Structures are given as structure tokens and as C-alpha cells.
Amino acid sequence: MFCPQCGKETLLAKSNKEFRCECGFHFFQNVAAAVMVALCWQDEVLVAVRARNPGKGLLDLPGGFVDPGESLEASLVRELQEELGLDVSDCPVRYLGSFANTYPYDGITYHTCDTAFAINLTEKPDLRAADDVADCQWVKLGALSPSRFAFASTRAAITLLTQQPTSSFRL
């Protein structure tokens, strides 16, 4: 591989995440952080239909990548605003878990750590699908089929959602 510092084809893999060049350049391929949120109203969960690949047309939970300098909680609030026009900054949030995942995009497979949260809403909001959400729909929790979701991490989060107690914290 070509070194971004010296331009020579001398960047060598020392492991699956560490690369070094003879010029002294040292690079680590770190995991990207992402969030997903199960919006729950009574016995229903909001699921999103993906507008883009990977997984275009498959189900997902609203969410996305954490921006540089952003916390998981701030990312959760921003993503729901961008994708659904929903402000959840004052809502109690429940942590479900985190999952190693892969995200193949534009010929590169990104390794991610996807963190799942749940929010129990007191009212069923009017939502508008935007950004990379083609559509959204409310589905009975008992009718969720993990196999219809685009990512292994989301399938695991849906499974946990049906098994965990409902304790939550405030953002």
C-alpha cells in the first residue's frame, strides 16, 4: 500500500489494524462508532426502511455514525432529528447493548461498534422520513422479525429489546 506521508508503496500491515512505513509513518485502522435507537410507543417499535446501500430496502432502527468530537448521546439526538425530525433531547433513554458489526460501503468494509438504545415515548409522534430513511413504520414488538433487518447488530438489538428490563436514564 502507498504511504500517505512519503508516497512510496511501503506501507505494510503489521496486524489487521496496524500499518507501518519505512519512513516512520504509523497508522491504526480504528473502529467507527455508531448508534441505533428503538423508539417504543406502547407495544410498538418504529422501524426504518433503508433508503441507501448497504441494505437498501431492508429494515433498520433509526441511527447512524457518531461524528468526530460527538458523544453517543449527542449522536442519538442528532440522528433522530436528521432522520425523523424528532427531538428526543429530554426523553429518558435505556441502554440495550453494543455490538461489533461491519458496514460495507463503496468497496470498503468498515468495522463498527454499534450501540443500541431504546426510548419509551409517552405519545405517538408524527414522523417524517428524511436523510437515509426511505420510510418508517410502527410494528408490534411481538411481530418484529430480526431476519428482515439489514445488519447483524440490529438483529441482536431487536432480540435484546424483547428481553431486557425497562430501566432508563436521561440524556
C-alpha positions, 0 to 999 in steps of 0.5 A, a space after each residue: 500500500 502507498 504511504 500517505 506521508 512519503 508516497 512510496 508503496 511501503 506501507 505494510 500491515 503489521 496486524 489487521 489494524 496496524 500499518 507501518 512505513 519505512 519512513 516512520 509513518 504509523 497508522 491504526 485502522 480504528 473502529 467507527 462508532 455508531 448508534 441505533 435507537 428503538 423508539 417504543 410507543 406502547 407495544 410498538 417499535 418504529 422501524 426504518 426502511 433503508 433508503 441507501 446501500 448497504 441494505 437498501 430496502 431492508 429494515 433498520 432502527 433509526 441511527 447512524 455514525 457518531 461524528 468526530 468530537 460527538 458523544 453517543 448521546 449527542 449522536 442519538 439526538 442528532 440522528 433522530 432529528 436528521 432522520 425523523 425530525 424528532 427531538 428526543 433531547 429530554 426523553 429518558 433513554 435505556 441502554 440495550 447493548 453494543 455490538 461489533 458489526 461491519 458496514 460495507 460501503 463503496 468497496 470498503 468494509 468498515 468495522 463498527 461498534 454499534 450501540 443500541 438504545 431504546 426510548 419509551 415515548 409517552 405519545 405517538 409522534 408524527 414522523 417524517 422520513 428524511 436523510 437515509 430513511 426511505 420510510 418508517 413504520 410502527 410494528 408490534 414488538 411481538 411481530 418484529 422479525 430480526 431476519 428482515 433487518 439489514 445488519 447483524 447488530 440490529 438483529 441482536 438489538 431487536 432480540 435484546 429489546 424483547 428481553 431486557 428490563 425497562 430501566 432508563 436514564 436521561 440524556 
